[in-house]
Amino acid sequence: MKNREEFYLVRADILPEAMQKTLEAKALLDSGKVKKINEAVMAVDLSRSAFYKYKDGIFPFHTMVKEKIMTLSIHLEDRSGTLSRLLSVVAEAGSNVLTINQTIPLQGRATITLSIETASMVIEIDKLVKQIQQLDAVEKVELIGSGA
């Protein structure tokens, strides 16, 4: 099995019962109807081990749409301060950086993979991409994923 994350959109009625109950337990916790995981799993008749197995891997679709997570691949020249300027542009747009990965610069170039939460952005994503592309050291910007 490949060691990468893949995501699928699946109808609730075909999910295994343990996954459905995990979603119910998470909803009880999120709503404040119960305070502890033990209370939530007892309320939906689910084992704690099943809850912990699935809790970080299953989410209601509306939460992913609301979060509006975008992933960008950015190719740039290896110059001092480039990453700082890039992150400033992202912050000024009102976006929140969720993850950032940078390759080791080879032959004066590096690739940044940047996952951002865009729900509170004050500009559209295409405008942010254009602003990033206009930075001196940026060679290429691609939208490679979206949670919305």
Beta strands, then each sheet from edge to edge (+ up, - down):
strand 1: 69-77
strand 2: 96-102
strand 3: 109-117
strand 4: 138-146
sheet 1: 2+ 3- 1+ 4-
end
